[in-house]
Amino acid sequence: MEAQQQELQKHLSTELDFAQADAAERTRELTMASHRVAEYSRMVDRLKDIIADQQAQLQAAGE
């Protein structure tokens, strides 16, 4: 009985190690994705500024 319990504990410990490694990898992936989203958001903001500047120039040229 003791040997079975030790074997089960060893198996569960190994499963836990795999689950923790997987969680760490997924956390890294989510962090990288979050950084990409922030970068894309900054790019969109810059494009909006460029468009607004061009529209202002066109309006000024048309007046």
N, CA, C and O atoms as a Tinker XYZ file with bonds, in Angstrom:
   252  protein
     1  N      0.825000   -1.201000    0.000000    73     2
     2  CA     0.000000    0.000000    0.000000    64     1     3
     3  C      0.865000    1.258000    0.000000    63     2     4     5
     4  O      0.587000    2.224000   -0.711000    81     3
     5  N      1.915000    1.221000    0.811000    73     3     6
     6  CA     2.830000    2.361000    0.894000    64     5     7
     7  C      3.511000    2.604000   -0.449000    63     6     8     9
     8  O      3.683000    3.750000   -0.864000    81     7
     9  N      3.895000    1.534000   -1.123000    73     7    10
    10  CA     4.564000    1.665000   -2.424000    64     9    11
    11  C      3.611000    2.272000   -3.454000    63    10    12    13
    12  O      4.023000    3.098000   -4.269000    81    11
    13  N      2.347000    1.868000   -3.422000    73    11    14
    14  CA     1.353000    2.432000   -4.339000    64    13    15
    15  C      1.170000    3.920000   -4.102000    63    14    16    17
    16  O      1.077000    4.711000   -5.041000    81    15
    17  N      1.121000    4.279000   -2.843000    73    15    18
    18  CA     0.937000    5.691000   -2.494000    64    17    19
    19  C      2.142000    6.517000   -2.949000    63    18    20    21
    20  O      1.972000    7.625000   -3.459000    81    19
    21  N      3.330000    6.000000   -2.771000    73    19    22
    22  CA     4.531000    6.704000   -3.205000    64    21    23
    23  C      4.560000    6.843000   -4.727000    63    22    24    25
    24  O      4.941000    7.888000   -5.253000    81    23
    25  N      4.159000    5.792000   -5.425000    73    23    26
    26  CA     4.124000    5.832000   -6.890000    64    25    27
    27  C      3.099000    6.861000   -7.377000    63    26    28    29
    28  O      3.357000    7.611000   -8.318000    81    27
    29  N      1.940000    6.885000   -6.726000    73    27    30
    30  CA     0.917000    7.862000   -7.084000    64    29    31
    31  C      1.418000    9.280000   -6.817000    63    30    32    33
    32  O      1.213000   10.178000   -7.634000    81    31
    33  N      2.067000    9.480000   -5.683000    73    31    34
    34  CA     2.591000   10.792000   -5.335000    64    33    35
    35  C      3.654000   11.233000   -6.353000    63    34    36    37
    36  O      3.691000   12.398000   -6.748000    81    35
    37  N      4.503000   10.309000   -6.770000    73    35    38
    38  CA     5.533000   10.615000   -7.767000    64    37    39
    39  C      4.871000   11.013000   -9.093000    63    38    40    41
    40  O      5.287000   11.977000   -9.737000    81    39
    41  N      3.844000   10.265000   -9.491000    73    39    42
    42  CA     3.128000   10.548000  -10.734000    64    41    43
    43  C      2.465000   11.926000  -10.672000    63    42    44    45
    44  O      2.554000   12.706000  -11.620000    81    43
    45  N      1.805000   12.217000   -9.559000    73    43    46
    46  CA     1.133000   13.505000   -9.411000    64    45    47
    47  C      2.134000   14.655000   -9.392000    63    46    48    49
    48  O      1.858000   15.731000   -9.922000    81    47
    49  N      3.281000   14.429000   -8.789000    73    47    50
    50  CA     4.320000   15.446000   -8.763000    64    49    51
    51  C      4.827000   15.730000  -10.174000    63    50    52    53
    52  O      5.065000   16.884000  -10.531000    81    51
    53  N      4.989000   14.688000  -10.967000    73    51    54
    54  CA     5.429000   14.861000  -12.353000    64    53    55
    55  C      4.370000   15.603000  -13.152000    63    54    56    57
    56  O      4.695000   16.506000  -13.923000    81    55
    57  N      3.118000   15.236000  -12.978000    73    55    58
    58  CA     2.025000   15.926000  -13.664000    64    57    59
    59  C      1.982000   17.404000  -13.280000    63    58    60    61
    60  O      1.756000   18.267000  -14.128000    81    59
    61  N      2.196000   17.684000  -12.013000    73    59    62
    62  CA     2.209000   19.068000  -11.545000    64    61    63
    63  C      3.357000   19.841000  -12.188000    63    62    64    65
    64  O      3.183000   20.986000  -12.604000    81    63
    65  N      4.522000   19.216000  -12.269000    73    63    66
    66  CA     5.669000   19.873000  -12.912000    64    65    67
    67  C      5.353000   20.224000  -14.359000    63    66    68    69
    68  O      5.645000   21.332000  -14.809000    81    67
    69  N      4.753000   19.280000  -15.094000    73    67    70
    70  CA     4.381000   19.550000  -16.487000    64    69    71
    71  C      3.353000   20.676000  -16.582000    63    70    72    73
    72  O      3.451000   21.545000  -17.448000    81    71
    73  N      2.377000   20.653000  -15.691000    73    71    74
    74  CA     1.334000   21.686000  -15.709000    64    73    75
    75  C      1.932000   23.062000  -15.401000    63    74    76    77
    76  O      1.542000   24.056000  -16.013000    81    75
    77  N      2.862000   23.123000  -14.469000    73    75    78
    78  CA     3.492000   24.399000  -14.127000    64    77    79
    79  C      4.349000   24.913000  -15.290000    63    78    80    81
    80  O      4.355000   26.111000  -15.572000    81    79
    81  N      5.063000   24.023000  -15.955000    73    79    82
    82  CA     5.871000   24.427000  -17.107000    64    81    83
    83  C      4.974000   24.924000  -18.231000    63    82    84    85
    84  O      5.288000   25.917000  -18.887000    81    83
    85  N      3.863000   24.237000  -18.454000    73    83    86
    86  CA     2.912000   24.664000  -19.487000    64    85    87
    87  C      2.321000   26.024000  -19.147000    63    86    88    89
    88  O      2.193000   26.883000  -20.020000    81    87
    89  N      1.964000   26.222000  -17.899000    73    87    90
    90  CA     1.405000   27.510000  -17.471000    64    89    91
    91  C      2.429000   28.630000  -17.653000    63    90    92    93
    92  O      2.077000   29.736000  -18.064000    81    91
    93  N      3.685000   28.344000  -17.349000    73    91    94
    94  CA     4.730000   29.361000  -17.521000    64    93    95
    95  C      4.887000   29.718000  -18.992000    63    94    96    97
    96  O      5.032000   30.892000  -19.332000    81    95
    97  N      4.859000   28.720000  -19.865000    73    95    98
    98  CA     4.976000   28.972000  -21.308000    64    97    99
    99  C      3.789000   29.781000  -21.813000    63    98   100   101
   100  O      3.964000   30.719000  -22.591000    81    99
   101  N      2.603000   29.432000  -21.386000    73    99   102
   102  CA     1.409000   30.174000  -21.807000    64   101   103
   103  C      1.451000   31.617000  -21.288000    63   102   104   105
   104  O      1.012000   32.540000  -21.974000    81   103
   105  N      1.973000   31.801000  -20.092000    73   103   106
   106  CA     2.105000   33.145000  -19.540000    64   105   107
   107  C      3.060000   33.970000  -20.394000    63   106   108   109
   108  O      2.792000   35.136000  -20.681000    81   107
   109  N      4.181000   33.361000  -20.802000    73   107   110
   110  CA     5.132000   34.067000  -21.673000    64   109   111
   111  C      4.465000   34.430000  -23.005000    63   110   112   113
   112  O      4.635000   35.540000  -23.510000    81   111
   113  N      3.705000   33.484000  -23.569000    73   111   114
   114  CA     3.020000   33.749000  -24.836000    64   113   115
   115  C      2.019000   34.898000  -24.699000    63   114   116   117
   116  O      1.935000   35.763000  -25.571000    81   115
   117  N      1.269000   34.901000  -23.609000    73   115   118
   118  CA     0.292000   35.973000  -23.388000    64   117   119
   119  C      0.982000   37.319000  -23.184000    63   118   120   121
   120  O      0.495000   38.349000  -23.652000    81   119
   121  N      2.101000   37.307000  -22.495000    73   119   122
   122  CA     2.851000   38.543000  -22.290000    64   121   123
   123  C      3.340000   39.088000  -23.623000    63   122   124   125
   124  O      3.235000   40.287000  -23.880000    81   123
   125  N      3.873000   38.218000  -24.470000    73   123   126
   126  CA     4.344000   38.656000  -25.785000    64   125   127
   127  C      3.179000   39.185000  -26.625000    63   126   128   129
   128  O      3.316000   40.203000  -27.304000    81   127
   129  N      2.052000   38.507000  -26.582000    73   127   130
   130  CA     0.877000   38.958000  -27.333000    64   129   131
   131  C      0.402000   40.313000  -26.818000    63   130   132   133
   132  O      0.005000   41.171000  -27.606000    81   131
   133  N      0.439000   40.505000  -25.529000    73   131   134
   134  CA     0.030000   41.778000  -24.941000    64   133   135
   135  C      0.946000   42.906000  -25.413000    63   134   136   137
   136  O      0.479000   44.006000  -25.706000    81   135
   137  N      2.246000   42.633000  -25.486000    73   135   138
   138  CA     3.190000   43.639000  -25.982000    64   137   139
   139  C      2.914000   43.970000  -27.449000    63   138   140   141
   140  O      3.001000   45.130000  -27.854000    81   139
   141  N      2.582000   42.951000  -28.243000    73   139   142
   142  CA     2.263000   43.193000  -29.654000    64   141   143
   143  C      1.003000   44.037000  -29.785000    63   142   144   145
   144  O      0.954000   44.946000  -30.613000    81   143
   145  N     -0.004000   43.753000  -28.990000    73   143   146
   146  CA    -1.248000   44.536000  -29.028000    64   145   147
   147  C     -0.958000   45.990000  -28.672000    63   146   148   149
   148  O     -1.480000   46.899000  -29.317000    81   147
   149  N     -0.141000   46.216000  -27.665000    73   147   150
   150  CA     0.201000   47.584000  -27.276000    64   149   151
   151  C      0.946000   48.294000  -28.408000    63   150   152   153
   152  O      0.703000   49.472000  -28.672000    81   151
   153  N      1.847000   47.581000  -29.072000    73   151   154
   154  CA     2.579000   48.174000  -30.190000    64   153   155
   155  C      1.632000   48.517000  -31.341000    63   154   156   157
   156  O      1.724000   49.595000  -31.927000    81   155
   157  N      0.724000   47.596000  -31.659000    73   155   158
   158  CA    -0.243000   47.861000  -32.727000    64   157   159
   159  C     -1.130000   49.051000  -32.375000    63   158   160   161
   160  O     -1.469000   49.857000  -33.242000    81   159
   161  N     -1.496000   49.157000  -31.126000    73   159   162
   162  CA    -2.326000   50.277000  -30.681000    64   161   163
   163  C     -1.590000   51.600000  -30.879000    63   162   164   165
   164  O     -2.177000   52.586000  -31.324000    81   163
   165  N     -0.301000   51.612000  -30.546000    73   163   166
   166  CA     0.494000   52.831000  -30.761000    64   165   167
   167  C      0.588000   53.155000  -32.258000    63   166   168   169
   168  O      0.539000   54.321000  -32.651000    81   167
   169  N      0.724000   52.119000  -33.084000    73   167   170
   170  CA     0.787000   52.346000  -34.536000    64   169   171
   171  C     -0.525000   52.947000  -35.037000    63   170   172   173
   172  O     -0.508000   53.871000  -35.851000    81   171
   173  N     -1.642000   52.442000  -34.568000    73   171   174
   174  CA    -2.946000   52.968000  -34.972000    64   173   175
   175  C     -3.072000   54.432000  -34.546000    63   174   176   177
   176  O     -3.557000   55.265000  -35.312000    81   175
   177  N     -2.637000   54.739000  -33.336000    73   175   178
   178  CA    -2.693000   56.132000  -32.873000    64   177   179
   179  C     -1.840000   57.041000  -33.757000    63   178   180   181
   180  O     -2.259000   58.151000  -34.089000    81   179
   181  N     -0.647000   56.580000  -34.142000    73   179   182
   182  CA     0.205000   57.385000  -35.025000    64   181   183
   183  C     -0.465000   57.587000  -36.382000    63   182   184   185
   184  O     -0.426000   58.686000  -36.936000    81   183
   185  N     -1.075000   56.536000  -36.916000    73   183   186
   186  CA    -1.763000   56.666000  -38.201000    64   185   187
   187  C     -2.934000   57.639000  -38.107000    63   186   188   189
   188  O     -3.167000   58.420000  -39.029000    81   187
   189  N     -3.664000   57.598000  -37.010000    73   187   190
   190  CA    -4.768000   58.545000  -36.816000    64   189   191
   191  C     -4.245000   59.970000  -36.805000    63   190   192   193
   192  O     -4.856000   60.863000  -37.392000    81   191
   193  N     -3.104000   60.191000  -36.135000    73   191   194
   194  CA    -2.508000   61.526000  -36.106000    64   193   195
   195  C     -2.094000   61.978000  -37.501000    63   194   196   197
   196  O     -2.306000   63.131000  -37.876000    81   195
   197  N     -1.504000   61.068000  -38.263000    73   195   198
   198  CA    -1.082000   61.403000  -39.634000    64   197   199
   199  C     -2.300000   61.765000  -40.485000    63   198   200   201
   200  O     -2.271000   62.744000  -41.231000    81   199
   201  N     -3.351000   60.985000  -40.373000    73   199   202
   202  CA    -4.569000   61.246000  -41.151000    64   201   203
   203  C     -5.164000   62.594000  -40.754000    63   202   204   205
   204  O     -5.568000   63.376000  -41.615000    81   203
   205  N     -5.216000   62.864000  -39.452000    73   203   206
   206  CA    -5.766000   64.150000  -38.986000    64   205   207
   207  C     -4.930000   65.313000  -39.517000    63   206   208   209
   208  O     -5.478000   66.330000  -39.941000    81   207
   209  N     -3.610000   65.164000  -39.495000    73   207   210
   210  CA    -2.737000   66.230000  -40.027000    64   209   211
   211  C     -2.974000   66.432000  -41.516000    63   210   212   213
   212  O     -3.048000   67.569000  -41.982000    81   211
   213  N     -3.092000   65.349000  -42.262000    73   211   214
   214  CA    -3.322000   65.468000  -43.701000    64   213   215
   215  C     -4.675000   66.100000  -43.999000    63   214   216   217
   216  O     -4.799000   66.906000  -44.921000    81   215
   217  N     -5.689000   65.734000  -43.217000    73   215   218
   218  CA    -7.005000   66.334000  -43.414000    64   217   219
   219  C     -6.957000   67.833000  -43.125000    63   218   220   221
   220  O     -7.580000   68.628000  -43.828000    81   219
   221  N     -6.227000   68.204000  -42.104000    73   219   222
   222  CA    -6.107000   69.623000  -41.766000    64   221   223
   223  C     -5.386000   70.370000  -42.884000    63   222   224   225
   224  O     -5.766000   71.486000  -43.236000    81   223
   225  N     -4.350000   69.756000  -43.440000    73   223   226
   226  CA    -3.623000   70.386000  -44.550000    64   225   227
   227  C     -4.513000   70.536000  -45.776000    63   226   228   229
   228  O     -4.475000   71.561000  -46.455000    81   227
   229  N     -5.319000   69.507000  -46.059000    73   227   230
   230  CA    -6.226000   69.579000  -47.205000    64   229   231
   231  C     -7.273000   70.670000  -47.002000    63   230   232   233
   232  O     -7.598000   71.407000  -47.933000    81   231
   233  N     -7.793000   70.768000  -45.798000    73   231   234
   234  CA    -8.784000   71.810000  -45.514000    64   233   235
   235  C     -8.150000   73.197000  -45.631000    63   234   236   237
   236  O     -8.760000   74.123000  -46.166000    81   235
   237  N     -6.939000   73.329000  -45.133000    73   235   238
   238  CA    -6.255000   74.628000  -45.208000    64   237   239
   239  C     -5.956000   74.986000  -46.661000    63   238   240   241
   240  O     -6.041000   76.154000  -47.041000    81   239
   241  N     -5.612000   74.007000  -47.464000    73   239   242
   242  CA    -5.314000   74.256000  -48.879000    64   241   243
   243  C     -6.588000   74.591000  -49.652000    63   242   244   245
   244  O     -6.541000   75.333000  -50.633000    81   243
   245  N     -7.713000   74.055000  -49.220000    73   243   246
   246  CA    -8.975000   74.295000  -49.902000    64   245   247
   247  C     -9.616000   75.616000  -49.538000    63   246   248   249
   248  O    -10.539000   76.059000  -50.221000    81   247
   249  N     -9.163000   76.238000  -48.506000    73   247   250
   250  CA    -9.783000   77.495000  -48.053000    64   249   251
   251  C     -9.233000   78.697000  -48.767000    63   250   252
   252  O     -9.653000   79.822000  -48.497000    81   251
